Amino acid sequence: MADGIREELKAALLSIYGTLDDAAVALGMSKKTLYRYLTTKGKDRVEKVPLDFVLDASAHLSQVAHIDLDEIHRRAQLRLSVSSARQDEYGLAARKTTDETGEDLL
């Protein structure tokens, strides 16, 4: 869920500001710090994002775009459920449903 919140914060900031550079300026922080807080993979990812950052970023988004922390959380939950559904669909699609003679295996 934490990575989902990171991704939703990043998506919201990018939709408003276009780049993380501009978002960092608006939030009053360095681009490098913002990138490290929002990345979900790689060596630059910080393990734990400070709660203060999440609260500050969501408060800022609430002021400029009416996207509050509840909305960010809801979007992250949707992203997680869609991701799980896609994995389930792939699992079903990857399984053989018939044998060589055409008999149904399910």
C-alpha positions as a LaTeX table, in Angstrom:
\begin{tabular}{lrrr}
\hline
Residue & $x$ (\AA) & $y$ (\AA) & $z$ (\AA) \\
\hline
Met1 & 0.00 & 0.00 & 0.00 \\
Ala2 & 2.87 & 2.37 & 0.75 \\
Asp3 & 4.19 & 2.14 & $-2.81$ \\
Gly4 & 0.67 & 2.73 & $-4.10$ \\
Ile5 & 0.48 & 5.95 & $-2.09$ \\
Arg6 & 3.89 & 6.98 & $-3.42$ \\
Glu7 & 2.73 & 6.35 & $-6.99$ \\
Glu8 & $-0.52$ & 8.25 & $-6.49$ \\
Leu9 & 1.24 & 11.24 & $-4.93$ \\
Lys10 & 3.68 & 11.24 & $-7.83$ \\
Ala11 & 0.89 & 10.97 & $-10.42$ \\
Ala12 & $-1.06$ & 13.80 & $-8.81$ \\
Leu13 & 1.98 & 16.07 & $-8.61$ \\
Leu14 & 2.95 & 15.32 & $-12.20$ \\
Ser15 & $-0.58$ & 15.99 & $-13.43$ \\
Ile16 & $-0.55$ & 19.41 & $-11.79$ \\
Tyr17 & 3.05 & 20.53 & $-12.33$ \\
Gly18 & 4.21 & 18.46 & $-15.29$ \\
Thr19 & 7.65 & 17.70 & $-13.84$ \\
Leu20 & 9.05 & 16.75 & $-10.47$ \\
Asp21 & 11.34 & 19.80 & $-10.71$ \\
Asp22 & 8.36 & 22.14 & $-10.69$ \\
Ala23 & 6.58 & 20.07 & $-8.04$ \\
Ala24 & 9.67 & 20.22 & $-5.80$ \\
Val25 & 9.78 & 24.02 & $-6.12$ \\
Ala26 & 6.08 & 24.25 & $-5.24$ \\
Leu27 & 6.60 & 22.00 & $-2.21$ \\
Gly28 & 9.74 & 23.86 & $-1.15$ \\
Met29 & 12.08 & 20.88 & $-1.27$ \\
Ser30 & 14.91 & 19.59 & $-3.43$ \\
Lys31 & 14.09 & 17.56 & $-6.53$ \\
Lys32 & 16.40 & 14.78 & $-5.35$ \\
Thr33 & 14.58 & 14.42 & $-2.04$ \\
Leu34 & 11.19 & 14.47 & $-3.73$ \\
Tyr35 & 12.32 & 11.85 & $-6.25$ \\
Arg36 & 13.68 & 9.60 & $-3.50$ \\
Tyr37 & 10.43 & 9.83 & $-1.56$ \\
Leu38 & 8.29 & 9.05 & $-4.62$ \\
Thr39 & 10.29 & 6.34 & $-6.40$ \\
Thr40 & 9.13 & 2.78 & $-5.82$ \\
Lys41 & 12.12 & 0.92 & $-7.26$ \\
Gly42 & 15.88 & 1.10 & $-7.44$ \\
Lys43 & 18.70 & 2.18 & $-5.23$ \\
Asp44 & 17.34 & 5.73 & $-4.82$ \\
Arg45 & 14.17 & 4.54 & $-3.10$ \\
Val46 & 14.05 & 5.38 & 0.59 \\
Glu47 & 12.67 & 2.57 & 2.69 \\
Lys48 & 10.38 & 4.71 & 4.81 \\
Val49 & 8.84 & 7.96 & 3.65 \\
Pro50 & 8.39 & 10.46 & 6.48 \\
Leu51 & 4.77 & 10.91 & 7.49 \\
Asp52 & 5.36 & 14.67 & 7.54 \\
Phe53 & 6.11 & 14.57 & 3.81 \\
Val54 & 2.96 & 12.59 & 3.02 \\
Leu55 & 0.84 & 14.96 & 5.10 \\
Asp56 & 2.49 & 18.09 & 3.66 \\
Ala57 & 2.25 & 16.87 & 0.06 \\
Ser58 & $-1.38$ & 15.83 & 0.46 \\
Ala59 & $-2.24$ & 19.15 & 2.16 \\
His60 & $-0.61$ & 20.98 & $-0.75$ \\
Leu61 & $-2.52$ & 18.85 & $-3.26$ \\
Ser62 & $-5.72$ & 19.51 & $-1.34$ \\
Gln63 & $-5.18$ & 23.27 & $-1.67$ \\
Val64 & $-4.20$ & 23.38 & $-5.34$ \\
Ala65 & $-6.20$ & 20.49 & $-6.80$ \\
His66 & $-8.73$ & 19.40 & $-4.14$ \\
Ile67 & $-7.03$ & 15.99 & $-3.88$ \\
Asp68 & $-6.74$ & 15.15 & $-0.19$ \\
Leu69 & $-5.08$ & 12.25 & 1.60 \\
Asp70 & $-8.32$ & 10.25 & 1.61 \\
Glu71 & $-8.48$ & 10.52 & $-2.18$ \\
Ile72 & $-4.81$ & 9.52 & $-2.52$ \\
His73 & $-5.46$ & 6.50 & $-0.29$ \\
Arg74 & $-8.59$ & 5.54 & $-2.26$ \\
Arg75 & $-6.68$ & 5.73 & $-5.54$ \\
Ala76 & $-3.85$ & 3.63 & $-4.09$ \\
Gln77 & $-6.37$ & 0.98 & $-3.00$ \\
Leu78 & $-7.87$ & 0.94 & $-6.49$ \\
Arg79 & $-4.42$ & 0.59 & $-8.02$ \\
Leu80 & $-3.68$ & $-2.32$ & $-5.69$ \\
Ser81 & $-6.96$ & $-4.10$ & $-6.46$ \\
Val82 & $-6.53$ & $-3.63$ & $-10.23$ \\
Ser83 & $-2.99$ & $-4.95$ & $-10.00$ \\
Ser84 & $-4.20$ & $-8.03$ & $-8.10$ \\
Ala85 & $-6.99$ & $-8.62$ & $-10.60$ \\
Arg86 & $-4.56$ & $-8.44$ & $-13.50$ \\
Gln87 & $-2.32$ & $-11.03$ & $-11.86$ \\
Asp88 & $-5.33$ & $-13.32$ & $-11.35$ \\
Glu89 & $-6.37$ & $-12.93$ & $-14.99$ \\
Tyr90 & $-2.85$ & $-13.73$ & $-16.12$ \\
Gly91 & $-2.78$ & $-16.81$ & $-13.93$ \\
Leu92 & $-6.02$ & $-18.05$ & $-15.45$ \\
Ala93 & $-4.89$ & $-17.26$ & $-18.98$ \\
Ala94 & $-1.59$ & $-19.06$ & $-18.51$ \\
Arg95 & $-3.16$ & $-22.33$ & $-17.38$ \\
Lys96 & $-4.10$ & $-25.00$ & $-19.87$ \\
Thr97 & $-7.84$ & $-25.54$ & $-19.90$ \\
Thr98 & $-7.87$ & $-28.61$ & $-22.13$ \\
Asp99 & $-5.58$ & $-31.59$ & $-22.62$ \\
Glu100 & $-4.26$ & $-32.91$ & $-25.93$ \\
Thr101 & $-7.52$ & $-34.73$ & $-26.67$ \\
Gly102 & $-9.64$ & $-31.65$ & $-26.04$ \\
Glu103 & $-10.97$ & $-32.80$ & $-22.66$ \\
Asp104 & $-11.76$ & $-29.97$ & $-20.28$ \\
Leu105 & $-9.27$ & $-29.82$ & $-17.39$ \\
Leu106 & $-11.27$ & $-27.44$ & $-15.21$ \\
\hline
\end{tabular}
